[in-house]
Amino acid sequence: KKHYDAKIYLNELVFRGNILDNVFQIDMREITKQINRESAGMNARYRAGPVKTLSRSQAKVSNDYLNEKYPTSARILDINRCALQFSSVDGMMQFLQIFGDKVKTGQGG
């Protein structure tokens, strides 16, 4: 089980993350622009992040999720990443509310 979890499943997850990264980055960039346009005073800054590497993912599974149920590789939720910068905590909270609403209504990309 451990071999499949850390070697096979995790490798497949990172592989798919690399394939989907361009679409993820485009969608996140566009959603950020859209929320900035729709919300007065919102000026969230988007920055693409790197895909989490296989070695980092394996280390995380081995160290952070050691006591979790099989498959522990399913705990890795941040294969595709980006960073958003806000001028205030209120701006961040407003963005997260709008983003959550867009995801719930299927307008999230």
Gaussian input, Z-matrix of N, CA and C with variables (Angstrom, degrees):
# hf/3-21g

backbone

0 1
 N
 C     1     B1
 C     2     B2     1     A1
 N     3     B3     2     A2     1     D1
 C     4     B4     3     A3     2     D2
 C     5     B5     4     A4     3     D3
 N     6     B6     5     A5     4     D4
 C     7     B7     6     A6     5     D5
 C     8     B8     7     A7     6     D6
 N     9     B9     8     A8     7     D7
 C    10    B10     9     A9     8     D8
 C    11    B11    10    A10     9     D9
 N    12    B12    11    A11    10    D10
 C    13    B13    12    A12    11    D11
 C    14    B14    13    A13    12    D12
 N    15    B15    14    A14    13    D13
 C    16    B16    15    A15    14    D14
 C    17    B17    16    A16    15    D15
 N    18    B18    17    A17    16    D16
 C    19    B19    18    A18    17    D17
 C    20    B20    19    A19    18    D18
 N    21    B21    20    A20    19    D19
 C    22    B22    21    A21    20    D20
 C    23    B23    22    A22    21    D21
 N    24    B24    23    A23    22    D22
 C    25    B25    24    A24    23    D23
 C    26    B26    25    A25    24    D24
 N    27    B27    26    A26    25    D25
 C    28    B28    27    A27    26    D26
 C    29    B29    28    A28    27    D27
 N    30    B30    29    A29    28    D28
 C    31    B31    30    A30    29    D29
 C    32    B32    31    A31    30    D30
 N    33    B33    32    A32    31    D31
 C    34    B34    33    A33    32    D32
 C    35    B35    34    A34    33    D33
 N    36    B36    35    A35    34    D34
 C    37    B37    36    A36    35    D35
 C    38    B38    37    A37    36    D36
 N    39    B39    38    A38    37    D37
 C    40    B40    39    A39    38    D38
 C    41    B41    40    A40    39    D39
 N    42    B42    41    A41    40    D40
 C    43    B43    42    A42    41    D41
 C    44    B44    43    A43    42    D42
 N    45    B45    44    A44    43    D43
 C    46    B46    45    A45    44    D44
 C    47    B47    46    A46    45    D45
 N    48    B48    47    A47    46    D46
 C    49    B49    48    A48    47    D47
 C    50    B50    49    A49    48    D48
 N    51    B51    50    A50    49    D49
 C    52    B52    51    A51    50    D50
 C    53    B53    52    A52    51    D51
 N    54    B54    53    A53    52    D52
 C    55    B55    54    A54    53    D53
 C    56    B56    55    A55    54    D54
 N    57    B57    56    A56    55    D55
 C    58    B58    57    A57    56    D56
 C    59    B59    58    A58    57    D57
 N    60    B60    59    A59    58    D58
 C    61    B61    60    A60    59    D59
 C    62    B62    61    A61    60    D60
 N    63    B63    62    A62    61    D61
 C    64    B64    63    A63    62    D62
 C    65    B65    64    A64    63    D63
 N    66    B66    65    A65    64    D64
 C    67    B67    66    A66    65    D65
 C    68    B68    67    A67    66    D66
 N    69    B69    68    A68    67    D67
 C    70    B70    69    A69    68    D68
 C    71    B71    70    A70    69    D69
 N    72    B72    71    A71    70    D70
 C    73    B73    72    A72    71    D71
 C    74    B74    73    A73    72    D72
 N    75    B75    74    A74    73    D73
 C    76    B76    75    A75    74    D74
 C    77    B77    76    A76    75    D75
 N    78    B78    77    A77    76    D76
 C    79    B79    78    A78    77    D77
 C    80    B80    79    A79    78    D78
 N    81    B81    80    A80    79    D79
 C    82    B82    81    A81    80    D80
 C    83    B83    82    A82    81    D81
 N    84    B84    83    A83    82    D82
 C    85    B85    84    A84    83    D83
 C    86    B86    85    A85    84    D84
 N    87    B87    86    A86    85    D85
 C    88    B88    87    A87    86    D86
 C    89    B89    88    A88    87    D87
 N    90    B90    89    A89    88    D88
 C    91    B91    90    A90    89    D89
 C    92    B92    91    A91    90    D90
 N    93    B93    92    A92    91    D91
 C    94    B94    93    A93    92    D92
 C    95    B95    94    A94    93    D93
 N    96    B96    95    A95    94    D94
 C    97    B97    96    A96    95    D95
 C    98    B98    97    A97    96    D96
 N    99    B99    98    A98    97    D97
 C   100   B100    99    A99    98    D98
 C   101   B101   100   A100    99    D99
 N   102   B102   101   A101   100   D100
 C   103   B103   102   A102   101   D101
 C   104   B104   103   A103   102   D102
 N   105   B105   104   A104   103   D103
 C   106   B106   105   A105   104   D104
 C   107   B107   106   A106   105   D105
 N   108   B108   107   A107   106   D106
 C   109   B109   108   A108   107   D107
 C   110   B110   109   A109   108   D108
 N   111   B111   110   A110   109   D109
 C   112   B112   111   A111   110   D110
 C   113   B113   112   A112   111   D111
 N   114   B114   113   A113   112   D112
 C   115   B115   114   A114   113   D113
 C   116   B116   115   A115   114   D114
 N   117   B117   116   A116   115   D115
 C   118   B118   117   A117   116   D116
 C   119   B119   118   A118   117   D117
 N   120   B120   119   A119   118   D118
 C   121   B121   120   A120   119   D119
 C   122   B122   121   A121   120   D120
 N   123   B123   122   A122   121   D121
 C   124   B124   123   A123   122   D122
 C   125   B125   124   A124   123   D123
 N   126   B126   125   A125   124   D124
 C   127   B127   126   A126   125   D125
 C   128   B128   127   A127   126   D126
 N   129   B129   128   A128   127   D127
 C   130   B130   129   A129   128   D128
 C   131   B131   130   A130   129   D129
 N   132   B132   131   A131   130   D130
 C   133   B133   132   A132   131   D131
 C   134   B134   133   A133   132   D132
 N   135   B135   134   A134   133   D133
 C   136   B136   135   A135   134   D134
 C   137   B137   136   A136   135   D135
 N   138   B138   137   A137   136   D136
 C   139   B139   138   A138   137   D137
 C   140   B140   139   A139   138   D138
 N   141   B141   140   A140   139   D139
 C   142   B142   141   A141   140   D140
 C   143   B143   142   A142   141   D141
 N   144   B144   143   A143   142   D142
 C   145   B145   144   A144   143   D143
 C   146   B146   145   A145   144   D144
 N   147   B147   146   A146   145   D145
 C   148   B148   147   A147   146   D146
 C   149   B149   148   A148   147   D147
 N   150   B150   149   A149   148   D148
 C   151   B151   150   A150   149   D149
 C   152   B152   151   A151   150   D150
 N   153   B153   152   A152   151   D151
 C   154   B154   153   A153   152   D152
 C   155   B155   154   A154   153   D153
 N   156   B156   155   A155   154   D154
 C   157   B157   156   A156   155   D155
 C   158   B158   157   A157   156   D156
 N   159   B159   158   A158   157   D157
 C   160   B160   159   A159   158   D158
 C   161   B161   160   A160   159   D159
 N   162   B162   161   A161   160   D160
 C   163   B163   162   A162   161   D161
 C   164   B164   163   A163   162   D162
 N   165   B165   164   A164   163   D163
 C   166   B166   165   A165   164   D164
 C   167   B167   166   A166   165   D165
 N   168   B168   167   A167   166   D166
 C   169   B169   168   A168   167   D167
 C   170   B170   169   A169   168   D168
 N   171   B171   170   A170   169   D169
 C   172   B172   171   A171   170   D170
 C   173   B173   172   A172   171   D171
 N   174   B174   173   A173   172   D172
 C   175   B175   174   A174   173   D173
 C   176   B176   175   A175   174   D174
 N   177   B177   176   A176   175   D175
 C   178   B178   177   A177   176   D176
 C   179   B179   178   A178   177   D177
 N   180   B180   179   A179   178   D178
 C   181   B181   180   A180   179   D179
 C   182   B182   181   A181   180   D180
 N   183   B183   182   A182   181   D181
 C   184   B184   183   A183   182   D182
 C   185   B185   184   A184   183   D183
 N   186   B186   185   A185   184   D184
 C   187   B187   186   A186   185   D185
 C   188   B188   187   A187   186   D186
 N   189   B189   188   A188   187   D187
 C   190   B190   189   A189   188   D188
 C   191   B191   190   A190   189   D189
 N   192   B192   191   A191   190   D190
 C   193   B193   192   A192   191   D191
 C   194   B194   193   A193   192   D192
 N   195   B195   194   A194   193   D193
 C   196   B196   195   A195   194   D194
 C   197   B197   196   A196   195   D195
 N   198   B198   197   A197   196   D196
 C   199   B199   198   A198   197   D197
 C   200   B200   199   A199   198   D198
 N   201   B201   200   A200   199   D199
 C   202   B202   201   A201   200   D200
 C   203   B203   202   A202   201   D201
 N   204   B204   203   A203   202   D202
 C   205   B205   204   A204   203   D203
 C   206   B206   205   A205   204   D204
 N   207   B207   206   A206   205   D205
 C   208   B208   207   A207   206   D206
 C   209   B209   208   A208   207   D207
 N   210   B210   209   A209   208   D208
 C   211   B211   210   A210   209   D209
 C   212   B212   211   A211   210   D210
 N   213   B213   212   A212   211   D211
 C   214   B214   213   A213   212   D212
 C   215   B215   214   A214   213   D213
 N   216   B216   215   A215   214   D214
 C   217   B217   216   A216   215   D215
 C   218   B218   217   A217   216   D216
 N   219   B219   218   A218   217   D217
 C   220   B220   219   A219   218   D218
 C   221   B221   220   A220   219   D219
 N   222   B222   221   A221   220   D220
 C   223   B223   222   A222   221   D221
 C   224   B224   223   A223   222   D222
 N   225   B225   224   A224   223   D223
 C   226   B226   225   A225   224   D224
 C   227   B227   226   A226   225   D225
 N   228   B228   227   A227   226   D226
 C   229   B229   228   A228   227   D227
 C   230   B230   229   A229   228   D228
 N   231   B231   230   A230   229   D229
 C   232   B232   231   A231   230   D230
 C   233   B233   232   A232   231   D231
 N   234   B234   233   A233   232   D232
 C   235   B235   234   A234   233   D233
 C   236   B236   235   A235   234   D234
 N   237   B237   236   A236   235   D235
 C   238   B238   237   A237   236   D236
 C   239   B239   238   A238   237   D237
 N   240   B240   239   A239   238   D238
 C   241   B241   240   A240   239   D239
 C   242   B242   241   A241   240   D240
 N   243   B243   242   A242   241   D241
 C   244   B244   243   A243   242   D242
 C   245   B245   244   A244   243   D243
 N   246   B246   245   A245   244   D244
 C   247   B247   246   A246   245   D245
 C   248   B248   247   A247   246   D246
 N   249   B249   248   A248   247   D247
 C   250   B250   249   A249   248   D248
 C   251   B251   250   A250   249   D249
 N   252   B252   251   A251   250   D250
 C   253   B253   252   A252   251   D251
 C   254   B254   253   A253   252   D252
 N   255   B255   254   A254   253   D253
 C   256   B256   255   A255   254   D254
 C   257   B257   256   A256   255   D255
 N   258   B258   257   A257   256   D256
 C   259   B259   258   A258   257   D257
 C   260   B260   259   A259   258   D258
 N   261   B261   260   A260   259   D259
 C   262   B262   261   A261   260   D260
 C   263   B263   262   A262   261   D261
 N   264   B264   263   A263   262   D262
 C   265   B265   264   A264   263   D263
 C   266   B266   265   A265   264   D264
 N   267   B267   266   A266   265   D265
 C   268   B268   267   A267   266   D266
 C   269   B269   268   A268   267   D267
 N   270   B270   269   A269   268   D268
 C   271   B271   270   A270   269   D269
 C   272   B272   271   A271   270   D270
 N   273   B273   272   A272   271   D271
 C   274   B274   273   A273   272   D272
 C   275   B275   274   A274   273   D273
 N   276   B276   275   A275   274   D274
 C   277   B277   276   A276   275   D275
 C   278   B278   277   A277   276   D276
 N   279   B279   278   A278   277   D277
 C   280   B280   279   A279   278   D278
 C   281   B281   280   A280   279   D279
 N   282   B282   281   A281   280   D280
 C   283   B283   282   A282   281   D281
 C   284   B284   283   A283   282   D282
 N   285   B285   284   A284   283   D283
 C   286   B286   285   A285   284   D284
 C   287   B287   286   A286   285   D285
 N   288   B288   287   A287   286   D286
 C   289   B289   288   A288   287   D287
 C   290   B290   289   A289   288   D288
 N   291   B291   290   A290   289   D289
 C   292   B292   291   A291   290   D290
 C   293   B293   292   A292   291   D291
 N   294   B294   293   A293   292   D292
 C   295   B295   294   A294   293   D293
 C   296   B296   295   A295   294   D294
 N   297   B297   296   A296   295   D295
 C   298   B298   297   A297   296   D296
 C   299   B299   298   A298   297   D297
 N   300   B300   299   A299   298   D298
 C   301   B301   300   A300   299   D299
 C   302   B302   301   A301   300   D300
 N   303   B303   302   A302   301   D301
 C   304   B304   303   A303   302   D302
 C   305   B305   304   A304   303   D303
 N   306   B306   305   A305   304   D304
 C   307   B307   306   A306   305   D305
 C   308   B308   307   A307   306   D306
 N   309   B309   308   A308   307   D307
 C   310   B310   309   A309   308   D308
 C   311   B311   310   A310   309   D309
 N   312   B312   311   A311   310   D310
 C   313   B313   312   A312   311   D311
 C   314   B314   313   A313   312   D312
 N   315   B315   314   A314   313   D313
 C   316   B316   315   A315   314   D314
 C   317   B317   316   A316   315   D315
 N   318   B318   317   A317   316   D316
 C   319   B319   318   A318   317   D317
 C   320   B320   319   A319   318   D318
 N   321   B321   320   A320   319   D319
 C   322   B322   321   A321   320   D320
 C   323   B323   322   A322   321   D321
 N   324   B324   323   A323   322   D322
 C   325   B325   324   A324   323   D323
 C   326   B326   325   A325   324   D324

   B1=1.4574
   B2=1.5292
   B3=1.3195
   B4=1.4626
   B5=1.5271
   B6=1.3321
   B7=1.4667
   B8=1.5351
   B9=1.3187
   B10=1.4678
   B11=1.5184
   B12=1.3139
   B13=1.4628
   B14=1.5277
   B15=1.3104
   B16=1.4660
   B17=1.5292
   B18=1.2915
   B19=1.4726
   B20=1.5349
   B21=1.2943
   B22=1.4671
   B23=1.5263
   B24=1.3347
   B25=1.4636
   B26=1.5179
   B27=1.3052
   B28=1.4629
   B29=1.5263
   B30=1.3177
   B31=1.4573
   B32=1.5306
   B33=1.3175
   B34=1.4674
   B35=1.5273
   B36=1.3105
   B37=1.4628
   B38=1.5319
   B39=1.3075
   B40=1.4696
   B41=1.5356
   B42=1.3134
   B43=1.4668
   B44=1.5351
   B45=1.3278
   B46=1.4719
   B47=1.5211
   B48=1.3195
   B49=1.4578
   B50=1.5184
   B51=1.3126
   B52=1.4674
   B53=1.5223
   B54=1.3151
   B55=1.4660
   B56=1.5270
   B57=1.3190
   B58=1.4643
   B59=1.5244
   B60=1.3230
   B61=1.4633
   B62=1.5185
   B63=1.2973
   B64=1.4624
   B65=1.5343
   B66=1.3160
   B67=1.4666
   B68=1.5280
   B69=1.3341
   B70=1.4670
   B71=1.5252
   B72=1.3298
   B73=1.4624
   B74=1.5272
   B75=1.3237
   B76=1.4687
   B77=1.5242
   B78=1.3322
   B79=1.4624
   B80=1.5227
   B81=1.3131
   B82=1.4674
   B83=1.5265
   B84=1.3160
   B85=1.4641
   B86=1.5324
   B87=1.3285
   B88=1.4634
   B89=1.5270
   B90=1.3107
   B91=1.4687
   B92=1.5251
   B93=1.3138
   B94=1.4659
   B95=1.5240
   B96=1.3340
   B97=1.4732
   B98=1.5270
   B99=1.3196
   B100=1.4612
   B101=1.5362
   B102=1.3031
   B103=1.4627
   B104=1.5243
   B105=1.3183
   B106=1.4703
   B107=1.5294
   B108=1.3234
   B109=1.4760
   B110=1.5216
   B111=1.3109
   B112=1.4642
   B113=1.5298
   B114=1.3063
   B115=1.4646
   B116=1.5209
   B117=1.3242
   B118=1.4654
   B119=1.5265
   B120=1.3089
   B121=1.4561
   B122=1.5182
   B123=1.3364
   B124=1.4612
   B125=1.5179
   B126=1.3184
   B127=1.4537
   B128=1.5270
   B129=1.3399
   B130=1.4598
   B131=1.5206
   B132=1.3188
   B133=1.4690
   B134=1.5160
   B135=1.3216
   B136=1.4618
   B137=1.5269
   B138=1.3281
   B139=1.4609
   B140=1.5291
   B141=1.3173
   B142=1.4656
   B143=1.5220
   B144=1.3108
   B145=1.4587
   B146=1.5173
   B147=1.3093
   B148=1.4647
   B149=1.5298
   B150=1.3163
   B151=1.4586
   B152=1.5277
   B153=1.3255
   B154=1.4700
   B155=1.5275
   B156=1.3090
   B157=1.4633
   B158=1.5296
   B159=1.3174
   B160=1.4560
   B161=1.5246
   B162=1.3252
   B163=1.4749
   B164=1.5290
   B165=1.3332
   B166=1.4663
   B167=1.5283
   B168=1.3199
   B169=1.4683
   B170=1.5255
   B171=1.3256
   B172=1.4663
   B173=1.5203
   B174=1.3280
   B175=1.4645
   B176=1.5275
   B177=1.3195
   B178=1.4579
   B179=1.5319
   B180=1.3278
   B181=1.4580
   B182=1.5293
   B183=1.3181
   B184=1.4726
   B185=1.5290
   B186=1.3316
   B187=1.4641
   B188=1.5250
   B189=1.3221
   B190=1.4652
   B191=1.5228
   B192=1.3211
   B193=1.4610
   B194=1.5198
   B195=1.3089
   B196=1.4485
   B197=1.5317
   B198=1.3152
   B199=1.4621
   B200=1.5259
   B201=1.3219
   B202=1.4667
   B203=1.5263
   B204=1.3245
   B205=1.4612
   B206=1.5281
   B207=1.3194
   B208=1.4523
   B209=1.5216
   B210=1.2853
   B211=1.4678
   B212=1.5304
   B213=1.3015
   B214=1.4630
   B215=1.5257
   B216=1.3231
   B217=1.4659
   B218=1.5253
   B219=1.3288
   B220=1.4669
   B221=1.5300
   B222=1.3195
   B223=1.4701
   B224=1.5292
   B225=1.3117
   B226=1.4663
   B227=1.5265
   B228=1.3189
   B229=1.4641
   B230=1.5159
   B231=1.3166
   B232=1.4691
   B233=1.5237
   B234=1.3119
   B235=1.4721
   B236=1.5314
   B237=1.3211
   B238=1.4687
   B239=1.5176
   B240=1.3408
   B241=1.4603
   B242=1.5148
   B243=1.3187
   B244=1.4567
   B245=1.5238
   B246=1.3206
   B247=1.4671
   B248=1.5213
   B249=1.3105
   B250=1.4536
   B251=1.5174
   B252=1.3146
   B253=1.4584
   B254=1.5245
   B255=1.3209
   B256=1.4609
   B257=1.5173
   B258=1.3238
   B259=1.4674
   B260=1.5241
   B261=1.3480
   B262=1.4716
   B263=1.5274
   B264=1.3212
   B265=1.4591
   B266=1.5267
   B267=1.3247
   B268=1.4661
   B269=1.5202
   B270=1.3308
   B271=1.4538
   B272=1.5134
   B273=1.3173
   B274=1.4536
   B275=1.5291
   B276=1.3207
   B277=1.4605
   B278=1.5267
   B279=1.3146
   B280=1.4650
   B281=1.5280
   B282=1.3216
   B283=1.4643
   B284=1.5227
   B285=1.3293
   B286=1.4611
   B287=1.5246
   B288=1.3234
   B289=1.4669
   B290=1.5304
   B291=1.3267
   B292=1.4657
   B293=1.5301
   B294=1.3262
   B295=1.4580
   B296=1.5287
   B297=1.3316
   B298=1.4678
   B299=1.5155
   B300=1.3344
   B301=1.4663
   B302=1.5180
   B303=1.3409
   B304=1.4727
   B305=1.5364
   B306=1.2966
   B307=1.4651
   B308=1.5338
   B309=1.3338
   B310=1.4737
   B311=1.5209
   B312=1.3128
   B313=1.4745
   B314=1.5286
   B315=1.3265
   B316=1.4639
   B317=1.5132
   B318=1.3328
   B319=1.4490
   B320=1.5219
   B321=1.3171
   B322=1.4520
   B323=1.4981
   B324=1.3064
   B325=1.4508
   B326=1.4829
   A1=111.47
   A2=116.04
   A3=120.33
   A4=111.27
   A5=116.31
   A6=120.74
   A7=110.14
   A8=116.83
   A9=119.95
   A10=111.22
   A11=116.55
   A12=121.04
   A13=111.52
   A14=117.28
   A15=121.70
   A16=113.51
   A17=117.72
   A18=120.09
   A19=112.25
   A20=117.27
   A21=120.68
   A22=111.58
   A23=117.20
   A24=120.48
   A25=111.88
   A26=116.21
   A27=120.39
   A28=111.09
   A29=117.03
   A30=120.93
   A31=110.34
   A32=116.91
   A33=121.49
   A34=110.50
   A35=117.29
   A36=121.69
   A37=111.18
   A38=117.25
   A39=121.32
   A40=110.20
   A41=116.67
   A42=121.04
   A43=110.25
   A44=116.60
   A45=120.64
   A46=111.10
   A47=116.75
   A48=120.39
   A49=111.78
   A50=116.78
   A51=120.86
   A52=111.67
   A53=116.42
   A54=120.55
   A55=110.62
   A56=117.49
   A57=122.19
   A58=114.57
   A59=117.38
   A60=119.47
   A61=113.85
   A62=118.57
   A63=120.21
   A64=110.93
   A65=117.23
   A66=121.28
   A67=109.93
   A68=116.95
   A69=121.02
   A70=110.90
   A71=116.96
   A72=120.63
   A73=111.22
   A74=117.42
   A75=120.90
   A76=110.23
   A77=116.91
   A78=120.23
   A79=111.69
   A80=117.52
   A81=119.96
   A82=111.29
   A83=117.22
   A84=120.95
   A85=110.07
   A86=116.67
   A87=121.28
   A88=112.09
   A89=117.19
   A90=119.88
   A91=110.15
   A92=116.90
   A93=120.68
   A94=110.63
   A95=116.85
   A96=120.35
   A97=110.60
   A98=116.19
   A99=120.95
   A100=110.85
   A101=117.28
   A102=120.52
   A103=110.07
   A104=117.61
   A105=120.73
   A106=111.00
   A107=117.26
   A108=121.18
   A109=111.99
   A110=116.99
   A111=122.23
   A112=113.64
   A113=117.40
   A114=120.49
   A115=110.61
   A116=115.20
   A117=120.56
   A118=110.39
   A119=115.74
   A120=120.99
   A121=115.42
   A122=117.29
   A123=120.06
   A124=108.64
   A125=115.72
   A126=120.23
   A127=109.42
   A128=115.52
   A129=120.17
   A130=108.72
   A131=115.82
   A132=120.82
   A133=108.71
   A134=114.94
   A135=123.02
   A136=110.16
   A137=115.35
   A138=120.47
   A139=108.04
   A140=116.44
   A141=121.29
   A142=109.43
   A143=115.61
   A144=121.35
   A145=109.54
   A146=116.45
   A147=119.69
   A148=111.53
   A149=116.06
   A150=121.03
   A151=106.95
   A152=116.68
   A153=120.04
   A154=108.35
   A155=116.49
   A156=121.17
   A157=111.13
   A158=115.10
   A159=120.53
   A160=110.64
   A161=117.56
   A162=119.37
   A163=111.35
   A164=117.26
   A165=120.34
   A166=110.79
   A167=116.20
   A168=120.81
   A169=110.61
   A170=116.89
   A171=120.61
   A172=110.96
   A173=117.35
   A174=120.76
   A175=110.73
   A176=116.39
   A177=120.73
   A178=110.63
   A179=116.67
   A180=120.74
   A181=110.31
   A182=116.88
   A183=121.31
   A184=112.84
   A185=117.11
   A186=120.19
   A187=114.08
   A188=116.89
   A189=120.34
   A190=113.82
   A191=117.48
   A192=120.42
   A193=112.53
   A194=116.72
   A195=123.37
   A196=112.74
   A197=117.01
   A198=121.07
   A199=113.74
   A200=116.88
   A201=120.66
   A202=110.44
   A203=115.33
   A204=120.90
   A205=111.28
   A206=115.23
   A207=123.25
   A208=109.06
   A209=121.28
   A210=128.82
   A211=110.88
   A212=116.57
   A213=120.60
   A214=112.13
   A215=117.15
   A216=119.73
   A217=111.26
   A218=117.58
   A219=121.41
   A220=111.68
   A221=117.72
   A222=122.15
   A223=112.43
   A224=117.53
   A225=121.12
   A226=107.61
   A227=116.52
   A228=121.69
   A229=113.11
   A230=117.33
   A231=120.01
   A232=112.71
   A233=115.58
   A234=119.78
   A235=109.03
   A236=116.08
   A237=121.26
   A238=107.80
   A239=115.84
   A240=119.32
   A241=111.85
   A242=113.65
   A243=121.49
   A244=106.87
   A245=115.59
   A246=120.31
   A247=108.29
   A248=115.56
   A249=122.20
   A250=107.65
   A251=115.96
   A252=121.27
   A253=108.32
   A254=115.70
   A255=122.25
   A256=109.60
   A257=115.92
   A258=119.87
   A259=111.79
   A260=116.81
   A261=119.31
   A262=109.86
   A263=114.91
   A264=120.22
   A265=109.77
   A266=116.61
   A267=120.37
   A268=111.44
   A269=116.88
   A270=121.34
   A271=111.47
   A272=116.55
   A273=120.93
   A274=110.70
   A275=116.85
   A276=120.87
   A277=111.02
   A278=116.81
   A279=121.11
   A280=110.19
   A281=116.66
   A282=121.48
   A283=110.27
   A284=117.54
   A285=121.03
   A286=111.60
   A287=117.06
   A288=120.90
   A289=110.37
   A290=116.41
   A291=121.03
   A292=110.19
   A293=116.81
   A294=121.27
   A295=110.45
   A296=116.48
   A297=121.09
   A298=112.39
   A299=116.42
   A300=120.38
   A301=111.27
   A302=116.56
   A303=120.95
   A304=110.33
   A305=117.08
   A306=120.38
   A307=109.66
   A308=116.96
   A309=120.77
   A310=112.39
   A311=117.53
   A312=121.08
   A313=112.74
   A314=116.75
   A315=120.21
   A316=114.43
   A317=117.92
   A318=121.46
   A319=111.68
   A320=116.46
   A321=121.24
   A322=116.58
   A323=118.89
   A324=119.52
   A325=114.32
   D1=-48.42
   D2=-176.43
   D3=-59.73
   D4=-41.02
   D5=179.18
   D6=-60.47
   D7=-48.82
   D8=-179.61
   D9=-63.03
   D10=-40.09
   D11=-177.79
   D12=-63.62
   D13=-53.90
   D14=-173.65
   D15=-83.50
   D16=-23.31
   D17=-175.87
   D18=-105.84
   D19=-52.44
   D20=-173.76
   D21=-82.75
   D22=-58.77
   D23=-176.12
   D24=-63.34
   D25=-44.80
   D26=-178.61
   D27=-66.25
   D28=-38.74
   D29=176.37
   D30=-60.60
   D31=-42.67
   D32=178.75
   D33=-64.90
   D34=-40.83
   D35=179.22
   D36=-62.01
   D37=-46.90
   D38=179.58
   D39=-67.33
   D40=-39.10
   D41=177.41
   D42=-58.60
   D43=-48.42
   D44=179.01
   D45=-65.75
   D46=-36.69
   D47=177.19
   D48=-60.32
   D49=-39.35
   D50=177.24
   D51=-66.64
   D52=-39.36
   D53=178.64
   D54=-65.09
   D55=-41.37
   D56=-174.22
   D57=-88.27
   D58=-6.76
   D59=-172.32
   D60=-59.63
   D61=-42.65
   D62=-178.26
   D63=-60.44
   D64=-43.83
   D65=178.91
   D66=-64.60
   D67=-43.59
   D68=177.91
   D69=-57.95
   D70=-47.60
   D71=-177.80
   D72=-64.64
   D73=-42.66
   D74=178.47
   D75=-62.29
   D76=-46.18
   D77=-179.66
   D78=-62.78
   D79=-44.80
   D80=-179.31
   D81=-65.66
   D82=-39.72
   D83=177.82
   D84=-62.01
   D85=-44.88
   D86=-178.75
   D87=-68.37
   D88=-41.02
   D89=177.56
   D90=-62.83
   D91=-40.99
   D92=178.44
   D93=-62.35
   D94=-45.63
   D95=177.86
   D96=-60.71
   D97=-43.12
   D98=-178.56
   D99=-62.60
   D100=-45.76
   D101=179.49
   D102=-65.03
   D103=-39.09
   D104=176.71
   D105=-60.33
   D106=-41.63
   D107=179.41
   D108=-68.02
   D109=-39.32
   D110=-174.34
   D111=-78.73
   D112=-21.61
   D113=-172.85
   D114=-114.58
   D115=117.04
   D116=-179.60
   D117=-58.03
   D118=129.19
   D119=177.04
   D120=80.43
   D121=-4.57
   D122=179.48
   D123=-76.46
   D124=129.28
   D125=179.28
   D126=-140.22
   D127=56.88
   D128=178.39
   D129=-69.88
   D130=136.40
   D131=178.30
   D132=-107.37
   D133=126.47
   D134=-177.90
   D135=-98.12
   D136=141.92
   D137=173.42
   D138=-143.19
   D139=127.45
   D140=178.48
   D141=-64.96
   D142=146.44
   D143=176.49
   D144=-117.11
   D145=165.54
   D146=179.77
   D147=-78.44
   D148=154.92
   D149=171.81
   D150=-68.96
   D151=136.78
   D152=178.67
   D153=-62.44
   D154=133.76
   D155=-177.52
   D156=-74.71
   D157=158.69
   D158=177.55
   D159=-62.36
   D160=-42.50
   D161=-178.39
   D162=-64.92
   D163=-39.18
   D164=177.92
   D165=-68.00
   D166=-38.53
   D167=178.27
   D168=-65.19
   D169=-42.40
   D170=177.99
   D171=-63.66
   D172=-41.49
   D173=178.20
   D174=-62.88
   D175=-41.47
   D176=-179.58
   D177=-64.02
   D178=-43.90
   D179=178.35
   D180=-62.75
   D181=-44.01
   D182=-177.55
   D183=-68.97
   D184=-35.88
   D185=-174.41
   D186=-98.32
   D187=-47.08
   D188=-172.15
   D189=-87.35
   D190=-27.27
   D191=-174.01
   D192=-117.57
   D193=25.40
   D194=-176.11
   D195=-56.23
   D196=-38.72
   D197=-175.81
   D198=-97.24
   D199=9.07
   D200=-179.60
   D201=-84.23
   D202=160.23
   D203=178.40
   D204=-66.54
   D205=151.22
   D206=174.81
   D207=-67.39
   D208=138.78
   D209=-3.05
   D210=-86.96
   D211=124.15
   D212=-179.34
   D213=-67.60
   D214=-22.86
   D215=178.24
   D216=-63.00
   D217=-22.37
   D218=178.44
   D219=-68.66
   D220=-12.63
   D221=178.12
   D222=-77.69
   D223=-17.59
   D224=179.71
   D225=-76.54
   D226=107.56
   D227=-175.75
   D228=-110.38
   D229=-2.91
   D230=-175.25
   D231=-120.94
   D232=49.13
   D233=176.36
   D234=-65.83
   D235=-48.37
   D236=176.96
   D237=-98.27
   D238=131.65
   D239=-171.75
   D240=-137.99
   D241=156.08
   D242=171.57
   D243=-151.96
   D244=171.06
   D245=177.78
   D246=-126.14
   D247=141.23
   D248=174.96
   D249=-121.76
   D250=136.26
   D251=-179.95
   D252=-117.51
   D253=136.52
   D254=-177.57
   D255=-125.17
   D256=153.82
   D257=179.66
   D258=-82.72
   D259=-14.06
   D260=179.14
   D261=-155.62
   D262=162.83
   D263=175.83
   D264=-65.88
   D265=-39.01
   D266=177.47
   D267=-59.34
   D268=-41.72
   D269=177.38
   D270=-62.71
   D271=-40.58
   D272=178.06
   D273=-64.10
   D274=-44.95
   D275=-179.88
   D276=-63.83
   D277=-40.39
   D278=177.87
   D279=-63.47
   D280=-45.58
   D281=178.52
   D282=-58.81
   D283=-47.42
   D284=-177.98
   D285=-62.00
   D286=-38.29
   D287=177.59
   D288=-62.92
   D289=-48.89
   D290=-179.21
   D291=-64.66
   D292=-43.69
   D293=179.17
   D294=-59.28
   D295=-47.34
   D296=178.22
   D297=-58.84
   D298=-42.27
   D299=178.22
   D300=-62.78
   D301=-40.63
   D302=179.78
   D303=-65.09
   D304=-39.99
   D305=179.54
   D306=-66.26
   D307=-44.33
   D308=-179.11
   D309=-63.29
   D310=-33.02
   D311=-177.49
   D312=-95.47
   D313=4.92
   D314=177.81
   D315=77.51
   D316=17.80
   D317=178.43
   D318=-100.67
   D319=12.14
   D320=-173.86
   D321=-88.43
   D322=26.80
   D323=176.11
   D324=109.95

